[in-house]
Amino acid sequence: MLDDDEIVRLLRACRNEAYPFRQFVPVLLATAQRRSEVAAMRWSEIDFETKQWVIPAERCKNGKAHVVPLSAFALAILSDVPRFLDSDYVFTTTRKSPIGGFSKLLRRLSQTSETFDWRLHDLRRTAASNMARTGVAPHVVEKVLNHVSGTISGVAAVYNRYGYDDEKREALDKWGRLLEGHSERAGWTVR
């Protein structure tokens, strides 16, 4: 997990990256979703009107479609992404496939930001821990992360079918506001 100062340094390092990595890491942080899910994000999955991203079941680890509310921070970062007429991928270097090269990216960002001993998956932990820090209940964090097990599992999961959509939006909005503050400290005003 990255602390606040490390997040600021990481965002500063991202600000100096080129597309697609400039925007990829902040979106990864803002959505708290898996690296592979964010890397394969498609424009056709994003609804800017309802401010949400729907990850189709076939790309989710648990095999169930997942609705991810998009905070103002996430939407601002996405608005900075160039759109290509010949590709539906949000993050691509070839326009035919999602981005890769994560090991090189991680080495470069670690060095530039002077943050070490972390992986891209730690950004998911960072988001989850910070949502909890802002008072988001553990079961809501689990829903944001699209975990099947967790606080609501077993018999409770069989009976509790509520999706916590409003609570997920509130959680990611709180986290997004924290990221906006970190981004401003990083010298990258996102609005």
Secondary structure, DSSP 8 states (H G I E B T S, - for coil): ---HHHHHHHHHHHHTS-TTHHHHHHHHHHH---HHHHHT-BGGGEETTTTEEEE-GGGSTTSS-EEEE--HHHHHHHHTS---TT--BSS-SSSSS----HHHHHHHHHHHHT--S--THHHHHHHHHHHHHTT--HHHHHHHHT-SSSSS-HHHHHH-----HHHHHHHHHHHHHHHHHHHHHTT----
